[in-house]
Amino acid sequence: MAAHHHNSKQDSTLNIRIAFFLNLGFTIIEIIGGLWTNSLAITSDALHDLGDSFSLGLSWALEKYSRKKKDEKYSYGYRRYSLLSALINGLILILGSVYVLSQAIPRIFDPEQPNAKGMLFFAIGGVVINGIAALRLRRGRSLNERIITLHLLDDILGWAAILIISIIMIFKNIPILDPILSIVITIYILYNVAVNLKKTFSVFLQAVPTGISIREIEDKIHKIDKVIGIHHTHIWSIDSLNNVLTTHIVVKDNTTADEITDIKRQVKEIVGSPDLQHSTVEVEFESEFCKMRDRECF
């Protein structure tokens, strides 16, 4: 099993590396093609792909870096570094999208004729290259691979739209379709960036992970025999996948050591779901002083 897990890690890194070089190589060609065809739709998708290439590069590097085990500096390990990829990539996509909009909006009022046949050529290339990368990553099991596959599928849909628009413009002189499609693609990108950045900031700011209720967990623990109180409960996420819980439980003064052991077992069953990988429970007696009990300092 250990060898199989190690091979899966190696396959994951290889798949992301192949997707990175495919995406980056085509992005460079795409930027040149956007200038050659005078198509803002291609330019906007090129900036999107450039952001994806950056994300793939970071994912490739962090896939290896995040394997480092905990040490004296990072007691939870290095998994939180994976958040940097989403944050930096999101900021790059926002800057690129603002630039594309600044170029596309004026063209709505003064359309320029793009090279429709050139757009068709690049659209076919975009569907093929992104399709190959998506198929390669689709076989993977890691979260990185699944997320990147979704990005690549988005790219395929964008290129399919450019393909349809280019075919229309080959037969009909409607240059305004190019800036309109560019704006639609850019707004779609900005929407997804906003959603991802919101999730990223929630993790950075240690918000309670989605789908987990502190109140429900406390209510279940409070029903355990001999437990008379619970306070100072905190739940946060290290990297959106590995979540942490800490809490203080108050028990009656006559609670025995065996009963405390049983209480801890029941608490572990309650918080031991796949959504909570780490839990720290402090047990206090009713007469024991705790400065956190009467007032929540954090």
ZADO-1210 file (C-alpha; in nm, 4 decimals, padded with zeros to 6 digits):
<atoms>
<atom x="00.0000" y="00.0000" z="00.0000" code="MET" pos="1"/>
<atom x="00.2858" y="00.2385" z="00.0843" code="ALA" pos="2"/>
<atom x="00.4499" y="00.1791" z="-00.2539" code="ALA" pos="3"/>
<atom x="00.1166" y="00.2359" z="-00.4293" code="HIS" pos="4"/>
<atom x="00.0669" y="00.5640" z="-00.2391" code="HIS" pos="5"/>
<atom x="00.4209" y="00.6758" z="-00.3304" code="HIS" pos="6"/>
<atom x="00.3613" y="00.5948" z="-00.6984" code="ASN" pos="7"/>
<atom x="00.0335" y="00.7905" z="-00.6911" code="SER" pos="8"/>
<atom x="00.2228" y="01.0926" z="-00.5584" code="LYS" pos="9"/>
<atom x="00.4816" y="01.0591" z="-00.8350" code="GLN" pos="10"/>
<atom x="00.2090" y="01.0213" z="-01.1008" code="ASP" pos="11"/>
<atom x="00.0338" y="01.3283" z="-00.9631" code="SER" pos="12"/>
<atom x="00.3501" y="01.5388" z="-00.9915" code="THR" pos="13"/>
<atom x="00.4203" y="01.4050" z="-01.3428" code="LEU" pos="14"/>
<atom x="00.0651" y="01.4753" z="-01.4627" code="ASN" pos="15"/>
<atom x="00.0732" y="01.8337" z="-01.3310" code="ILE" pos="16"/>
<atom x="00.4186" y="01.8887" z="-01.4850" code="ARG" pos="17"/>
<atom x="00.3022" y="01.7686" z="-01.8287" code="ILE" pos="18"/>
<atom x="-00.0120" y="01.9832" z="-01.8079" code="ALA" pos="19"/>
<atom x="00.2028" y="02.2822" z="-01.7055" code="PHE" pos="20"/>
<atom x="00.4354" y="02.2610" z="-02.0054" code="PHE" pos="21"/>
<atom x="00.1457" y="02.1996" z="-02.2471" code="LEU" pos="22"/>
<atom x="-00.0481" y="02.4958" z="-02.1098" code="ASN" pos="23"/>
<atom x="00.2501" y="02.7330" z="-02.0890" code="LEU" pos="24"/>
<atom x="00.3740" y="02.6471" z="-02.4392" code="GLY" pos="25"/>
<atom x="00.0339" y="02.7051" z="-02.5949" code="PHE" pos="26"/>
<atom x="-00.0199" y="03.0250" z="-02.3910" code="THR" pos="27"/>
<atom x="00.2921" y="03.1806" z="-02.5451" code="ILE" pos="28"/>
<atom x="00.1695" y="03.0880" z="-02.8932" code="ILE" pos="29"/>
<atom x="-00.1757" y="03.2139" z="-02.7973" code="GLU" pos="30"/>
<atom x="-00.0514" y="03.5598" z="-02.6922" code="ILE" pos="31"/>
<atom x="00.1311" y="03.5931" z="-03.0243" code="ILE" pos="32"/>
<atom x="-00.1822" y="03.4684" z="-03.2032" code="GLY" pos="33"/>
<atom x="-00.4032" y="03.7209" z="-03.0239" code="GLY" pos="34"/>
<atom x="-00.1831" y="04.0056" z="-03.1515" code="LEU" pos="35"/>
<atom x="-00.1640" y="03.8551" z="-03.5021" code="TRP" pos="36"/>
<atom x="-00.5385" y="03.7973" z="-03.5394" code="THR" pos="37"/>
<atom x="-00.6284" y="04.1266" z="-03.3619" code="ASN" pos="38"/>
<atom x="-00.8705" y="03.9231" z="-03.1479" code="SER" pos="39"/>
<atom x="-00.9404" y="04.0339" z="-02.7943" code="LEU" pos="40"/>
<atom x="-01.1289" y="03.7097" z="-02.7334" code="ALA" pos="41"/>
<atom x="-00.8068" y="03.5155" z="-02.7909" code="ILE" pos="42"/>
<atom x="-00.6038" y="03.7693" z="-02.5898" code="THR" pos="43"/>
<atom x="-00.8421" y="03.7448" z="-02.2937" code="SER" pos="44"/>
<atom x="-00.8290" y="03.3652" z="-02.3044" code="ASP" pos="45"/>
<atom x="-00.4497" y="03.3861" z="-02.3319" code="ALA" pos="46"/>
<atom x="-00.4354" y="03.5867" z="-02.0095" code="LEU" pos="47"/>
<atom x="-00.6669" y="03.3301" z="-01.8486" code="HIS" pos="48"/>
<atom x="-00.4353" y="03.0501" z="-01.9653" code="ASP" pos="49"/>
<atom x="-00.1327" y="03.2448" z="-01.8401" code="LEU" pos="50"/>
<atom x="-00.2940" y="03.2520" z="-01.4960" code="GLY" pos="51"/>
<atom x="-00.3671" y="02.8797" z="-01.5243" code="ASP" pos="52"/>
<atom x="-00.0040" y="02.8166" z="-01.6253" code="SER" pos="53"/>
<atom x="00.1138" y="03.0052" z="-01.3194" code="PHE" pos="54"/>
<atom x="-00.1285" y="02.8047" z="-01.1073" code="SER" pos="55"/>
<atom x="-00.0054" y="02.4797" z="-01.2621" code="LEU" pos="56"/>
<atom x="00.3558" y="02.5799" z="-01.1982" code="GLY" pos="57"/>
<atom x="00.2841" y="02.6603" z="-00.8351" code="LEU" pos="58"/>
<atom x="00.0800" y="02.3415" z="-00.7957" code="SER" pos="59"/>
<atom x="00.3670" y="02.1411" z="-00.9407" code="TRP" pos="60"/>
<atom x="00.6164" y="02.3014" z="-00.7012" code="ALA" pos="61"/>
<atom x="00.3858" y="02.2881" z="-00.3999" code="LEU" pos="62"/>
<atom x="00.2882" y="01.9267" z="-00.4722" code="GLU" pos="63"/>
<atom x="00.6494" y="01.8414" z="-00.3928" code="LYS" pos="64"/>
<atom x="00.7021" y="02.1044" z="-00.1224" code="TYR" pos="65"/>
<atom x="00.3845" y="02.0167" z="00.0695" code="SER" pos="66"/>
<atom x="00.5187" y="01.6641" z="00.1290" code="ARG" pos="67"/>
<atom x="00.7631" y="01.8026" z="00.3846" code="LYS" pos="68"/>
<atom x="00.6770" y="01.6792" z="00.7308" code="LYS" pos="69"/>
<atom x="00.6223" y="01.9013" z="01.0323" code="LYS" pos="70"/>
<atom x="00.9252" y="02.0502" z="01.2032" code="ASP" pos="71"/>
<atom x="01.0034" y="02.2946" z="01.4837" code="GLU" pos="72"/>
<atom x="00.9081" y="02.5906" z="01.2629" code="LYS" pos="73"/>
<atom x="00.5861" y="02.4514" z="01.1098" code="TYR" pos="74"/>
<atom x="00.4223" y="02.2205" z="01.3627" code="SER" pos="75"/>
<atom x="00.1340" y="02.1381" z="01.1242" code="TYR" pos="76"/>
<atom x="00.3649" y="02.0780" z="00.8295" code="GLY" pos="77"/>
<atom x="00.3847" y="02.2729" z="00.5041" code="TYR" pos="78"/>
<atom x="00.0372" y="02.2082" z="00.3612" code="ARG" pos="79"/>
<atom x="-00.0766" y="02.5676" z="00.4159" code="ARG" pos="80"/>
<atom x="00.1640" y="02.6803" z="00.1430" code="TYR" pos="81"/>
<atom x="-00.0863" y="02.5461" z="-00.1117" code="SER" pos="82"/>
<atom x="-00.3084" y="02.8483" z="-00.0367" code="LEU" pos="83"/>
<atom x="-00.0467" y="03.0808" z="-00.1855" code="LEU" pos="84"/>
<atom x="-00.1103" y="02.9348" z="-00.5299" code="SER" pos="85"/>
<atom x="-00.4814" y="03.0250" z="-00.5214" code="ALA" pos="86"/>
<atom x="-00.4175" y="03.3720" z="-00.3799" code="LEU" pos="87"/>
<atom x="-00.1390" y="03.4748" z="-00.6195" code="ILE" pos="88"/>
<atom x="-00.3121" y="03.3204" z="-00.9206" code="ASN" pos="89"/>
<atom x="-00.6354" y="03.5021" z="-00.8348" code="GLY" pos="90"/>
<atom x="-00.4601" y="03.8400" z="-00.8124" code="LEU" pos="91"/>
<atom x="-00.2874" y="03.7810" z="-01.1481" code="ILE" pos="92"/>
<atom x="-00.6174" y="03.6911" z="-01.3149" code="LEU" pos="93"/>
<atom x="-00.7831" y="04.0051" z="-01.1730" code="ILE" pos="94"/>
<atom x="-00.5092" y="04.2323" z="-01.3106" code="LEU" pos="95"/>
<atom x="-00.5227" y="04.0583" z="-01.6496" code="GLY" pos="96"/>
<atom x="-00.9025" y="04.0784" z="-01.6627" code="SER" pos="97"/>
<atom x="-00.9009" y="04.4521" z="-01.5840" code="VAL" pos="98"/>
<atom x="-00.6585" y="04.5051" z="-01.8730" code="TYR" pos="99"/>
<atom x="-00.8731" y="04.3027" z="-02.1146" code="VAL" pos="100"/>
<atom x="-01.1883" y="04.4944" z="-02.0158" code="LEU" pos="101"/>
<atom x="-01.0072" y="04.8265" z="-02.0674" code="SER" pos="102"/>
<atom x="-00.9333" y="04.7165" z="-02.4239" code="GLN" pos="103"/>
<atom x="-01.2611" y="04.5399" z="-02.5025" code="ALA" pos="104"/>
<atom x="-01.5172" y="04.7980" z="-02.3870" code="ILE" pos="105"/>
<atom x="-01.3980" y="05.0725" z="-02.6277" code="PRO" pos="106"/>
<atom x="-01.4131" y="04.8204" z="-02.9139" code="ARG" pos="107"/>
<atom x="-01.7862" y="04.7734" z="-02.8525" code="ILE" pos="108"/>
<atom x="-01.8322" y="05.1297" z="-02.9814" code="PHE" pos="109"/>
<atom x="-01.5583" y="05.1108" z="-03.2445" code="ASP" pos="110"/>
<atom x="-01.5256" y="04.7450" z="-03.3574" code="PRO" pos="111"/>
<atom x="-01.2093" y="04.6311" z="-03.5335" code="GLU" pos="112"/>
<atom x="-01.2119" y="04.3426" z="-03.7782" code="GLN" pos="113"/>
<atom x="-01.0207" y="04.0406" z="-03.6398" code="PRO" pos="114"/>
<atom x="-00.8664" y="03.7664" z="-03.8499" code="ASN" pos="115"/>
<atom x="-01.1509" y="03.5124" z="-03.8329" code="ALA" pos="116"/>
<atom x="-00.9565" y="03.2334" z="-04.0063" code="LYS" pos="117"/>
<atom x="-00.6653" y="03.2832" z="-03.7691" code="GLY" pos="118"/>
<atom x="-00.9068" y="03.2722" z="-03.4737" code="MET" pos="119"/>
<atom x="-01.0449" y="02.9428" z="-03.6084" code="LEU" pos="120"/>
<atom x="-00.6951" y="02.7961" z="-03.6284" code="PHE" pos="121"/>
<atom x="-00.6089" y="02.8913" z="-03.2707" code="PHE" pos="122"/>
<atom x="-00.9485" y="02.7797" z="-03.1400" code="ALA" pos="123"/>
<atom x="-00.8907" y="02.4299" z="-03.2783" code="ILE" pos="124"/>
<atom x="-00.5440" y="02.4272" z="-03.1200" code="GLY" pos="125"/>
<atom x="-00.6882" y="02.5462" z="-02.7886" code="GLY" pos="126"/>
<atom x="-00.9484" y="02.2695" z="-02.7769" code="VAL" pos="127"/>
<atom x="-00.6899" y="02.0015" z="-02.8681" code="VAL" pos="128"/>
<atom x="-00.4082" y="02.1140" z="-02.6303" code="ILE" pos="129"/>
<atom x="-00.6356" y="02.1746" z="-02.3319" code="ASN" pos="130"/>
<atom x="-00.8193" y="01.8498" z="-02.4105" code="GLY" pos="131"/>
<atom x="-00.4955" y="01.6478" z="-02.3991" code="ILE" pos="132"/>
<atom x="-00.3951" y="01.8090" z="-02.0664" code="ALA" pos="133"/>
<atom x="-00.7435" y="01.7520" z="-01.9178" code="ALA" pos="134"/>
<atom x="-00.7451" y="01.3853" z="-02.0222" code="LEU" pos="135"/>
<atom x="-00.4012" y="01.3380" z="-01.8679" code="ARG" pos="136"/>
<atom x="-00.5077" y="01.4894" z="-01.5343" code="LEU" pos="137"/>
<atom x="-00.8512" y="01.3259" z="-01.5364" code="ARG" pos="138"/>
<atom x="-00.6827" y="00.9955" z="-01.4497" code="ARG" pos="139"/>
<atom x="-00.5354" y="01.1422" z="-01.1325" code="GLY" pos="140"/>
<atom x="-00.6802" y="01.1153" z="-00.7833" code="ARG" pos="141"/>
<atom x="-00.5272" y="01.4122" z="-00.6029" code="SER" pos="142"/>
<atom x="-00.7282" y="01.7242" z="-00.5249" code="LEU" pos="143"/>
<atom x="-00.4778" y="01.9351" z="-00.7184" code="ASN" pos="144"/>
<atom x="-00.5362" y="01.7281" z="-01.0298" code="GLU" pos="145"/>
<atom x="-00.9154" y="01.7447" z="-00.9973" code="ARG" pos="146"/>
<atom x="-00.9167" y="02.1224" z="-00.9501" code="ILE" pos="147"/>
<atom x="-00.6777" y="02.1795" z="-01.2408" code="ILE" pos="148"/>
<atom x="-00.8890" y="01.9511" z="-01.4605" code="THR" pos="149"/>
<atom x="-01.1897" y="02.1756" z="-01.3929" code="LEU" pos="150"/>
<atom x="-00.9837" y="02.4805" z="-01.4972" code="HIS" pos="151"/>
<atom x="-00.8834" y="02.3073" z="-01.8193" code="LEU" pos="152"/>
<atom x="-01.2436" y="02.2099" z="-01.8933" code="LEU" pos="153"/>
<atom x="-01.3371" y="02.5779" z="-01.8519" code="ASP" pos="154"/>
<atom x="-01.0663" y="02.6619" z="-02.1066" code="ASP" pos="155"/>
<atom x="-01.2047" y="02.4058" z="-02.3507" code="ILE" pos="156"/>
<atom x="-01.5500" y="02.5656" z="-02.3268" code="LEU" pos="157"/>
<atom x="-01.3963" y="02.9103" z="-02.3855" code="GLY" pos="158"/>
<atom x="-01.2139" y="02.7890" z="-02.6937" code="TRP" pos="159"/>
<atom x="-01.5290" y="02.6177" z="-02.8200" code="ALA" pos="160"/>
<atom x="-01.7066" y="02.9550" z="-02.7986" code="ALA" pos="161"/>
<atom x="-01.4226" y="03.1231" z="-02.9929" code="ILE" pos="162"/>
<atom x="-01.4443" y="02.8437" z="-03.2494" code="LEU" pos="163"/>
<atom x="-01.8161" y="02.9089" z="-03.3057" code="ILE" pos="164"/>
<atom x="-01.7696" y="03.2878" z="-03.3220" code="ILE" pos="165"/>
<atom x="-01.4819" y="03.2567" z="-03.5707" code="SER" pos="166"/>
<atom x="-01.6892" y="03.0345" z="-03.8014" code="ILE" pos="167"/>
<atom x="-01.9732" y="03.2879" z="-03.7922" code="ILE" pos="168"/>
<atom x="-01.7371" y="03.5763" z="-03.8734" code="MET" pos="169"/>
<atom x="-01.5856" y="03.3882" z="-04.1676" code="ILE" pos="170"/>
<atom x="-01.9266" y="03.4028" z="-04.3366" code="PHE" pos="171"/>
<atom x="-02.0691" y="03.7173" z="-04.1743" code="LYS" pos="172"/>
<atom x="-01.8912" y="04.0480" z="-04.1146" code="ASN" pos="173"/>
<atom x="-01.9847" y="04.1026" z="-03.7479" code="ILE" pos="174"/>
<atom x="-01.6608" y="04.2255" z="-03.5801" code="PRO" pos="175"/>
<atom x="-01.8449" y="04.3339" z="-03.2648" code="ILE" pos="176"/>
<atom x="-01.8816" y="03.9655" z="-03.1716" code="LEU" pos="177"/>
<atom x="-01.5116" y="03.9530" z="-03.0783" code="ASP" pos="178"/>
<atom x="-01.5150" y="04.2190" z="-02.8006" code="PRO" pos="179"/>
<atom x="-01.8531" y="04.0933" z="-02.6768" code="ILE" pos="180"/>
<atom x="-01.7161" y="03.7392" z="-02.6384" code="LEU" pos="181"/>
<atom x="-01.4020" y="03.8808" z="-02.4751" code="SER" pos="182"/>
<atom x="-01.6109" y="04.0646" z="-02.2143" code="ILE" pos="183"/>
<atom x="-01.8277" y="03.7564" z="-02.1480" code="VAL" pos="184"/>
<atom x="-01.5194" y="03.5349" z="-02.0978" code="ILE" pos="185"/>
<atom x="-01.3562" y="03.7959" z="-01.8720" code="THR" pos="186"/>
<atom x="-01.6666" y="03.8430" z="-01.6541" code="ILE" pos="187"/>
<atom x="-01.6930" y="03.4640" z="-01.6176" code="TYR" pos="188"/>
<atom x="-01.3260" y="03.4487" z="-01.5141" code="ILE" pos="189"/>
<atom x="-01.3696" y="03.7320" z="-01.2611" code="LEU" pos="190"/>
<atom x="-01.6736" y="03.5589" z="-01.1095" code="TYR" pos="191"/>
<atom x="-01.4810" y="03.2342" z="-01.0539" code="ASN" pos="192"/>
<atom x="-01.1789" y="03.4232" z="-00.9203" code="VAL" pos="193"/>
<atom x="-01.4017" y="03.6056" z="-00.6706" code="ALA" pos="194"/>
<atom x="-01.5520" y="03.2765" z="-00.5508" code="VAL" pos="195"/>
<atom x="-01.2102" y="03.1142" z="-00.5086" code="ASN" pos="196"/>
<atom x="-01.0559" y="03.4173" z="-00.3385" code="LEU" pos="197"/>
<atom x="-01.3464" y="03.4299" z="-00.0926" code="LYS" pos="198"/>
<atom x="-01.2760" y="03.0674" z="00.0037" code="LYS" pos="199"/>
<atom x="-00.9023" y="03.1345" z="00.0243" code="THR" pos="200"/>
<atom x="-00.9428" y="03.4389" z="00.2497" code="PHE" pos="201"/>
<atom x="-01.1824" y="03.2411" z="00.4712" code="SER" pos="202"/>
<atom x="-00.9078" y="02.9844" z="00.5318" code="VAL" pos="203"/>
<atom x="-00.6441" y="03.2544" z="00.5890" code="PHE" pos="204"/>
<atom x="-00.8730" y="03.4289" z="00.8394" code="LEU" pos="205"/>
<atom x="-00.9424" y="03.0949" z="01.0143" code="GLN" pos="206"/>
<atom x="-01.3173" y="03.0920" z="00.9508" code="ALA" pos="207"/>
<atom x="-01.5129" y="02.7813" z="01.0527" code="VAL" pos="208"/>
<atom x="-01.5008" y="02.5445" z="00.7502" code="PRO" pos="209"/>
<atom x="-01.8163" y="02.5139" z="00.5425" code="THR" pos="210"/>
<atom x="-02.0405" y="02.2259" z="00.6479" code="GLY" pos="211"/>
<atom x="-01.9182" y="02.2176" z="01.0088" code="ILE" pos="212"/>
<atom x="-02.1315" y="02.3568" z="01.2940" code="SER" pos="213"/>
<atom x="-01.9684" y="02.4420" z="01.6273" code="ILE" pos="214"/>
<atom x="-02.3116" y="02.4571" z="01.7933" code="ARG" pos="215"/>
<atom x="-02.4024" y="02.1029" z="01.6804" code="GLU" pos="216"/>
<atom x="-02.0695" y="01.9622" z="01.8000" code="ILE" pos="217"/>
<atom x="-02.0996" y="02.1345" z="02.1383" code="GLU" pos="218"/>
<atom x="-02.4595" y="02.0137" z="02.1798" code="ASP" pos="219"/>
<atom x="-02.3545" y="01.6523" z="02.1172" code="LYS" pos="220"/>
<atom x="-02.0609" y="01.6741" z="02.3586" code="ILE" pos="221"/>
<atom x="-02.2783" y="01.8394" z="02.6239" code="HIS" pos="222"/>
<atom x="-02.5100" y="01.5348" z="02.6211" code="LYS" pos="223"/>
<atom x="-02.2281" y="01.3032" z="02.7353" code="ILE" pos="224"/>
<atom x="-02.2767" y="01.1814" z="03.0923" code="ASP" pos="225"/>
<atom x="-02.0769" y="01.3779" z="03.3553" code="LYS" pos="226"/>
<atom x="-02.0149" y="01.6671" z="03.1118" code="VAL" pos="227"/>
<atom x="-02.1653" y="01.9855" z="03.2560" code="ILE" pos="228"/>
<atom x="-02.0124" y="02.2472" z="03.0294" code="GLY" pos="229"/>
<atom x="-01.8120" y="02.3168" z="02.7172" code="ILE" pos="230"/>
<atom x="-01.6422" y="02.6388" z="02.6148" code="HIS" pos="231"/>
<atom x="-01.3602" y="02.7930" z="02.4134" code="HIS" pos="232"/>
<atom x="-01.4373" y="02.5770" z="02.1104" code="THR" pos="233"/>
<atom x="-01.2533" y="02.6727" z="01.7910" code="HIS" pos="234"/>
<atom x="-01.2513" y="02.5078" z="01.4492" code="ILE" pos="235"/>
<atom x="-01.0392" y="02.6235" z="01.1556" code="TRP" pos="236"/>
<atom x="-00.8747" y="02.4835" z="00.8449" code="SER" pos="237"/>
<atom x="-00.5056" y="02.4495" z="00.7678" code="ILE" pos="238"/>
<atom x="-00.5421" y="02.4274" z="00.3908" code="ASP" pos="239"/>
<atom x="-00.9198" y="02.3850" z="00.3247" code="SER" pos="240"/>
<atom x="-00.8779" y="02.0057" z="00.3517" code="LEU" pos="241"/>
<atom x="-00.7226" y="01.9445" z="00.6939" code="ASN" pos="242"/>
<atom x="-00.9354" y="02.0935" z="00.9733" code="ASN" pos="243"/>
<atom x="-00.8496" y="02.1455" z="01.3409" code="VAL" pos="244"/>
<atom x="-01.0665" y="02.1558" z="01.6549" code="LEU" pos="245"/>
<atom x="-00.9765" y="02.2680" z="02.0066" code="THR" pos="246"/>
<atom x="-01.2168" y="02.2837" z="02.3013" code="THR" pos="247"/>
<atom x="-01.2435" y="02.2865" z="02.6830" code="HIS" pos="248"/>
<atom x="-01.4831" y="02.0390" z="02.8501" code="ILE" pos="249"/>
<atom x="-01.6008" y="02.0808" z="03.2102" code="VAL" pos="250"/>
<atom x="-01.6882" y="01.7639" z="03.4081" code="VAL" pos="251"/>
<atom x="-01.8248" y="01.7055" z="03.7576" code="LYS" pos="252"/>
<atom x="-01.5745" y="01.7007" z="04.0435" code="ASP" pos="253"/>
<atom x="-01.6533" y="01.3371" z="04.1264" code="ASN" pos="254"/>
<atom x="-01.5706" y="01.2142" z="03.7762" code="THR" pos="255"/>
<atom x="-01.3236" y="00.9251" z="03.7901" code="THR" pos="256"/>
<atom x="-01.0196" y="00.8725" z="03.5695" code="ALA" pos="257"/>
<atom x="-01.1935" y="00.5841" z="03.3888" code="ASP" pos="258"/>
<atom x="-01.4976" y="00.8038" z="03.3248" code="GLU" pos="259"/>
<atom x="-01.2751" y="01.0797" z="03.1843" code="ILE" pos="260"/>
<atom x="-01.1136" y="00.8243" z="02.9534" code="THR" pos="261"/>
<atom x="-01.4608" y="00.7187" z="02.8353" code="ASP" pos="262"/>
<atom x="-01.5640" y="01.0831" z="02.7864" code="ILE" pos="263"/>
<atom x="-01.2569" y="01.1425" z="02.5712" code="LYS" pos="264"/>
<atom x="-01.3429" y="00.8350" z="02.3649" code="ARG" pos="265"/>
<atom x="-01.6964" y="00.9628" z="02.3044" code="GLN" pos="266"/>
<atom x="-01.5679" y="01.3084" z="02.2143" code="VAL" pos="267"/>
<atom x="-01.3290" y="01.1569" z="01.9612" code="LYS" pos="268"/>
<atom x="-01.6193" y="00.9687" z="01.8042" code="GLU" pos="269"/>
<atom x="-01.8177" y="01.2921" z="01.7770" code="ILE" pos="270"/>
<atom x="-01.5357" y="01.5011" z="01.6268" code="VAL" pos="271"/>
<atom x="-01.3638" y="01.2148" z="01.4463" code="GLY" pos="272"/>
<atom x="-01.5370" y="01.2739" z="01.1131" code="SER" pos="273"/>
<atom x="-01.3313" y="01.3007" z="00.7924" code="PRO" pos="274"/>
<atom x="-01.3796" y="01.6804" z="00.8114" code="ASP" pos="275"/>
<atom x="-01.1833" y="01.7093" z="01.1377" code="LEU" pos="276"/>
<atom x="-00.8370" y="01.5565" z="01.1133" code="GLN" pos="277"/>
<atom x="-00.6900" y="01.7137" z="01.4293" code="HIS" pos="278"/>
<atom x="-00.8596" y="01.7659" z="01.7658" code="SER" pos="279"/>
<atom x="-00.7315" y="01.8818" z="02.1045" code="THR" pos="280"/>
<atom x="-00.9642" y="01.8438" z="02.4043" code="VAL" pos="281"/>
<atom x="-00.8842" y="01.9867" z="02.7488" code="GLU" pos="282"/>
<atom x="-01.0838" y="01.8340" z="03.0356" code="VAL" pos="283"/>
<atom x="-01.1466" y="02.0501" z="03.3445" code="GLU" pos="284"/>
<atom x="-01.3150" y="01.9736" z="03.6755" code="PHE" pos="285"/>
<atom x="-01.6095" y="02.1870" z="03.7863" code="GLU" pos="286"/>
<atom x="-01.4138" y="02.3479" z="04.0729" code="SER" pos="287"/>
<atom x="-01.1013" y="02.3949" z="03.8627" code="GLU" pos="288"/>
<atom x="-01.0115" y="02.7534" z="03.7656" code="PHE" pos="289"/>
<atom x="-01.0109" y="02.8408" z="03.3963" code="CYS" pos="290"/>
<atom x="-00.9900" y="03.2016" z="03.2898" code="LYS" pos="291"/>
<atom x="-01.1587" y="03.1075" z="02.9605" code="MET" pos="292"/>
<atom x="-01.4710" y="02.9616" z="03.1216" code="ARG" pos="293"/>
<atom x="-01.6573" y="03.2790" z="03.2134" code="ASP" pos="294"/>
<atom x="-01.5366" y="03.4896" z="02.9252" code="ARG" pos="295"/>
<atom x="-01.4290" y="03.3986" z="02.5751" code="GLU" pos="296"/>
<atom x="-01.0994" y="03.5768" z="02.5139" code="CYS" pos="297"/>
<atom x="-01.0824" y="03.4711" z="02.1508" code="PHE" pos="298"/>
</atoms>
